[in-house]
Amino acid sequence: MYIIARMTERGRRGLHTNLLMPRSAATANFLHDWKFAQALETGVGQPFASMLSSSQNAARSANRHGGSEKEVWEPQPRLLPFNAFPIEPLLLGDGNGHVQIARHARKWLTVPVRAALDREMGGRGSQVATHVVLESLMFASRNPRARLVFVAAHYGVLEAGTPLLRLTVWDDGDPIITGKDATQPAVDFGPIQGSPDAGKKYDVEIQRGKGNVERTQIDDRGIARMGRGEPLAVLQLVTDEAPAAPPFFQHQYDRLASLRNAVLDVFGGDFHLYTRGLSLSLASQPARPSVVINVDAPEVAEFFGNMLVVDLPLRG
């Protein structure tokens, strides 16, 4: 998804990028199964063949016409594994974005999918569609100037030996974090409303590029009182006690808070947000949620749009 985001951004700036595709058959089939080429065509707005080098296109043509050259990255058609939702573009600019979002969310309510999730998540399969998938898509689709959303999921991926359901949602909208240090919400919050409760407590790590790691603890009340420009202020996006914001943005932040609650409290999973110059990770832990904030990390320094990655543990 990162490659698609990067190439979409370059294409919109009028820059051409040549892809060097892998020669591994396993990797080629992986990209084929995930509909990588079709997603890239949608994002960049160019035929996939135009993004390949001339030598790769020649070899590709030779393969198709019985030539002697063999490029093993040329995928072989086969059935998609049942446990994957391949990369799917949702176009928002035609006014039917909400229809596409609802259609995708309904896929998660089909009998086979819901039965599998019920079995692995203690009977909460339908909540994955309503509390996680739908909330993620609605958040992405309502980001300012978003015209395109990509969504993909993999059921059964392993992370440190733990089987997971991983959902990834990317949008091409404006970054939801802004400011010279990339830690400020994209809108000025108003004054704190009332006196928020302490709420949840978090163990926090703040990493600035390759500098030292700062460690601290904070609760929802402390987060709500953070001033603009402080790294921890980014947590105002996902807490229950965020200061008031204009209605549109408040709706977006409420969605993130609801998503955070579902992922951490209902499913015991992890929540990751990536945008330009910043990544934010929240993980469910036995004592209290842990938070990792990475400011000016090289991998997100020029990130285009916003990306949510949600990991929900399976019983395995």
C-alpha positions as CSV (number, residue, x, y, z in Angstrom):
1,M,0.0,0.0,0.0
2,Y,2.9,2.3,0.7
3,I,4.2,1.8,-2.9
4,I,0.8,2.6,-4.3
5,A,0.5,5.8,-2.2
6,R,4.0,6.9,-3.2
7,M,3.4,6.3,-6.9
8,T,0.0,8.0,-6.8
9,E,1.5,11.1,-5.3
10,R,4.3,11.1,-7.9
11,G,1.9,10.6,-10.8
12,R,-0.2,13.6,-9.6
13,R,2.9,15.7,-9.7
14,G,3.5,14.7,-13.3
15,L,6.5,12.5,-12.4
16,H,7.0,9.1,-14.1
17,T,8.2,6.1,-12.1
18,N,9.6,2.8,-13.6
19,L,8.9,-0.3,-11.6
20,L,11.4,-3.1,-11.5
21,M,9.2,-6.1,-10.8
22,P,10.4,-9.2,-8.9
23,R,11.6,-12.3,-10.7
24,S,10.4,-14.6,-7.9
25,A,7.4,-16.5,-8.9
26,A,6.1,-16.6,-5.3
27,T,6.3,-12.8,-5.1
28,A,4.8,-12.3,-8.5
29,N,1.8,-14.5,-7.6
30,F,1.5,-12.6,-4.3
31,L,1.1,-9.3,-6.1
32,H,-1.2,-10.9,-8.6
33,D,-3.5,-12.2,-5.9
34,W,-3.6,-8.8,-4.2
35,K,-4.5,-7.1,-7.5
36,F,-1.5,-4.8,-7.1
37,A,-1.3,-3.9,-10.8
38,Q,-5.0,-2.9,-11.0
39,A,-4.8,-0.8,-7.8
40,L,-1.7,0.9,-9.2
41,E,-3.4,1.7,-12.4
42,T,-6.3,3.3,-10.5
43,G,-4.1,5.4,-8.3
44,V,-1.6,6.6,-10.9
45,G,-4.1,6.8,-13.8
46,Q,-1.8,5.0,-16.3
47,P,-1.7,1.5,-17.7
48,F,0.4,-0.8,-15.7
49,A,2.6,-1.7,-18.7
50,S,3.6,2.0,-19.0
51,M,5.2,1.8,-15.5
52,L,7.5,-1.0,-16.5
53,S,10.9,-0.6,-18.0
54,S,11.2,-1.3,-21.8
55,S,13.2,-4.5,-21.2
56,Q,10.6,-5.9,-18.9
57,N,7.8,-5.1,-21.3
58,A,9.7,-6.8,-24.1
59,A,10.2,-9.9,-22.0
60,R,6.6,-9.8,-20.9
61,S,5.5,-9.7,-24.5
62,A,7.8,-12.5,-25.4
63,N,6.4,-14.7,-22.7
64,R,2.9,-14.2,-23.9
65,H,3.8,-15.0,-27.5
66,G,5.8,-18.1,-26.8
67,G,9.2,-16.4,-26.9
68,S,12.3,-17.9,-25.3
69,E,12.8,-15.2,-22.6
70,K,11.3,-16.1,-19.3
71,E,10.5,-13.5,-16.7
72,V,9.3,-15.5,-13.7
73,W,7.5,-12.4,-12.2
74,E,4.8,-12.9,-14.9
75,P,2.0,-14.2,-12.6
76,Q,0.2,-17.4,-13.4
77,P,-3.6,-17.1,-13.0
78,R,-4.9,-19.0,-9.9
79,L,-7.6,-18.7,-7.4
80,L,-7.3,-16.1,-4.7
81,P,-6.8,-17.5,-1.2
82,F,-10.1,-17.5,0.7
83,N,-8.5,-15.6,3.6
84,A,-7.7,-12.4,1.7
85,F,-9.6,-9.3,0.6
86,P,-7.4,-8.0,-2.2
87,I,-6.7,-4.3,-2.7
88,E,-9.9,-2.6,-3.7
89,P,-10.2,1.0,-4.8
90,L,-13.3,3.0,-3.7
91,L,-13.8,6.1,-5.9
92,L,-15.3,9.0,-3.9
93,G,-15.5,11.7,-6.5
94,D,-18.5,10.4,-8.4
95,G,-20.9,11.0,-5.5
96,N,-21.4,7.3,-4.9
97,G,-18.6,6.8,-2.4
98,H,-21.0,5.9,0.4
99,V,-22.5,3.2,-1.9
100,Q,-19.1,1.7,-2.5
101,I,-18.2,1.8,1.2
102,A,-21.5,0.1,2.2
103,R,-21.0,-2.5,-0.5
104,H,-17.5,-3.4,0.7
105,A,-18.7,-3.5,4.4
106,R,-21.4,-5.9,3.4
107,K,-18.8,-8.4,2.2
108,W,-17.8,-8.8,5.8
109,L,-21.3,-9.8,6.7
110,T,-21.5,-12.7,4.2
111,V,-22.2,-16.0,5.9
112,P,-18.7,-17.6,5.3
113,V,-16.8,-14.5,6.5
114,R,-18.9,-13.9,9.5
115,A,-18.9,-17.5,10.5
116,A,-15.1,-17.6,10.4
117,L,-14.8,-14.4,12.4
118,D,-17.4,-15.5,14.9
119,R,-15.4,-18.7,15.5
120,E,-12.1,-16.8,15.9
121,M,-13.4,-13.8,17.8
122,G,-15.9,-15.1,20.3
123,G,-19.0,-14.5,18.3
124,R,-18.2,-10.9,17.4
125,G,-17.8,-11.4,13.7
126,S,-20.5,-8.8,12.7
127,Q,-18.8,-6.2,14.9
128,V,-15.7,-6.4,12.7
129,A,-17.9,-5.1,9.8
130,T,-19.7,-2.4,11.8
131,H,-17.2,-1.2,14.4
132,V,-13.9,-1.6,12.5
133,V,-14.3,-1.9,8.8
134,L,-17.1,0.6,8.3
135,E,-15.6,3.1,10.8
136,S,-12.2,2.9,9.1
137,L,-13.7,3.5,5.7
138,M,-16.0,6.3,6.8
139,F,-13.0,8.1,8.5
140,A,-10.9,7.7,5.3
141,S,-13.6,8.8,3.0
142,R,-14.3,12.0,4.9
143,N,-10.8,13.3,5.1
144,P,-10.4,16.7,3.4
145,R,-10.0,16.4,-0.4
146,A,-10.0,12.6,-0.3
147,R,-11.1,11.3,-3.7
148,L,-9.8,7.7,-3.5
149,V,-9.7,5.1,-0.8
150,F,-7.9,1.7,-1.0
151,V,-8.8,-1.1,1.3
152,A,-7.4,-4.6,1.8
153,A,-7.4,-7.2,4.5
154,H,-5.6,-10.5,5.3
155,Y,-7.1,-13.1,7.6
156,G,-4.6,-15.3,9.4
157,V,-1.4,-13.2,8.9
158,L,1.2,-14.0,11.6
159,E,2.8,-11.3,13.7
160,A,5.4,-12.7,16.3
161,G,3.6,-16.1,16.1
162,T,0.1,-14.6,16.7
163,P,-2.5,-15.1,14.0
164,L,-4.2,-11.8,13.1
165,L,-6.8,-10.2,11.0
166,R,-5.0,-7.2,9.4
167,L,-7.1,-4.4,7.8
168,T,-5.3,-1.6,5.8
169,V,-7.2,1.5,4.6
170,W,-5.4,4.3,2.8
171,D,-6.9,7.6,1.5
172,D,-5.4,10.3,-0.7
173,G,-6.8,13.2,1.4
174,D,-4.9,15.9,3.2
175,P,-2.8,14.8,6.2
176,I,-4.8,14.8,9.3
177,I,-1.7,16.0,11.1
178,T,0.0,19.3,10.2
179,G,2.4,21.8,11.6
180,K,6.1,22.3,11.3
181,D,6.8,19.4,13.7
182,A,4.0,17.2,12.3
183,T,2.3,16.8,15.6
184,Q,-0.6,19.2,15.4
185,P,-4.1,18.2,14.4
186,A,-5.1,19.7,11.1
187,V,-7.5,22.1,12.8
188,D,-7.3,24.4,15.8
189,F,-9.2,22.8,18.7
190,G,-11.4,25.1,20.7
191,P,-11.2,25.3,24.5
192,I,-11.5,22.2,26.6
193,Q,-15.2,21.6,27.5
194,G,-15.6,21.1,31.2
195,S,-13.2,19.0,33.2
196,P,-12.6,15.6,31.6
197,D,-12.1,12.5,33.7
198,A,-8.7,10.9,33.9
199,G,-10.1,8.1,31.6
200,K,-7.6,5.7,30.2
201,K,-3.9,5.7,31.0
202,Y,-1.2,5.0,28.5
203,D,2.5,4.0,28.5
204,V,4.1,6.2,25.9
205,E,7.3,6.2,23.8
206,I,8.2,9.2,21.7
207,Q,10.8,8.7,19.0
208,R,12.1,11.7,17.0
209,G,13.8,10.5,13.9
210,K,16.9,8.6,15.0
211,G,17.2,10.5,18.3
212,N,16.7,9.2,21.9
213,V,13.4,7.6,22.9
214,E,11.4,9.5,25.5
215,R,9.2,7.4,27.8
216,T,6.3,8.7,30.0
217,Q,2.8,7.9,31.2
218,I,-0.3,10.0,30.6
219,D,-4.0,9.8,30.9
220,D,-6.9,11.2,28.8
221,R,-7.2,14.3,31.0
222,G,-3.5,15.1,30.5
223,I,-3.8,14.5,26.8
224,A,-6.8,16.9,26.5
225,R,-4.7,19.6,28.2
226,M,-1.7,19.3,25.9
227,G,-0.8,22.5,24.0
228,R,-0.4,22.6,20.2
229,G,3.1,21.5,19.1
230,E,3.6,19.0,21.9
231,P,4.1,15.5,20.5
232,L,1.5,14.0,22.9
233,A,-1.1,16.4,21.5
234,V,-1.5,14.0,18.6
235,L,-3.3,11.7,21.0
236,Q,-6.1,14.2,21.1
237,L,-7.2,12.6,17.8
238,V,-8.0,9.3,19.4
239,T,-9.0,10.0,23.0
240,D,-12.5,10.2,24.4
241,E,-11.8,13.5,26.1
242,A,-10.5,15.6,23.2
243,P,-11.1,19.3,23.3
244,A,-14.0,20.6,21.2
245,A,-13.4,21.1,17.4
246,P,-15.5,22.5,14.6
247,P,-18.4,20.0,13.8
248,F,-16.8,18.4,10.7
249,F,-13.5,17.7,12.3
250,Q,-15.1,16.7,15.6
251,H,-17.0,14.0,13.6
252,Q,-13.7,12.7,12.2
253,Y,-12.0,12.7,15.6
254,D,-15.1,10.9,17.2
255,R,-14.7,8.2,14.5
256,L,-11.1,7.7,15.4
257,A,-11.9,7.5,19.1
258,S,-14.7,5.0,18.4
259,L,-12.3,3.0,16.3
260,R,-9.7,3.1,19.0
261,N,-12.2,1.9,21.6
262,A,-13.3,-1.0,19.4
263,V,-9.8,-2.2,18.4
264,L,-8.2,-1.9,21.9
265,D,-11.1,-2.5,24.3
266,V,-13.4,-4.9,22.3
267,F,-10.9,-6.9,20.3
268,G,-7.7,-6.4,22.2
269,G,-5.9,-5.4,19.1
270,D,-3.5,-2.8,17.8
271,F,-4.2,0.5,15.9
272,H,-1.7,2.3,13.7
273,L,-2.0,5.6,11.9
274,Y,0.5,6.9,9.3
275,T,0.5,10.3,7.7
276,R,3.1,12.8,6.5
277,G,6.0,13.0,9.1
278,L,4.3,11.0,11.8
279,S,3.3,7.5,12.8
280,L,1.1,6.7,15.8
281,S,0.7,3.2,17.2
282,L,-1.6,2.1,20.0
283,A,-1.5,-1.5,21.3
284,S,-3.7,-3.3,23.8
285,Q,-1.6,-4.5,26.9
286,P,-2.7,-6.2,30.1
287,A,-1.9,-3.3,32.4
288,R,-2.7,-0.3,30.1
289,P,-2.5,0.6,26.4
290,S,0.9,1.3,25.0
291,V,1.6,4.2,22.6
292,V,4.5,4.7,20.2
293,I,4.7,8.1,18.5
294,N,7.4,8.4,15.8
295,V,8.0,12.0,14.6
296,D,10.0,12.6,11.4
297,A,10.6,8.9,10.8
298,P,12.3,8.4,7.4
299,E,9.6,6.0,6.2
300,V,6.8,8.6,6.6
301,A,8.7,11.8,6.0
302,E,7.0,12.3,2.6
303,F,4.0,10.0,3.1
304,F,1.1,10.9,0.9
305,G,-2.4,10.8,2.4
306,N,-3.4,8.9,5.5
307,M,-3.2,5.2,6.3
308,L,-4.8,3.1,9.0
309,V,-3.6,-0.4,9.8
310,V,-5.7,-2.4,12.3
311,D,-4.5,-5.8,13.7
312,L,-7.1,-7.9,15.5
313,P,-5.9,-11.1,17.2
314,L,-7.5,-14.4,16.3
315,R,-7.7,-17.4,18.6
316,G,-5.5,-19.4,16.3
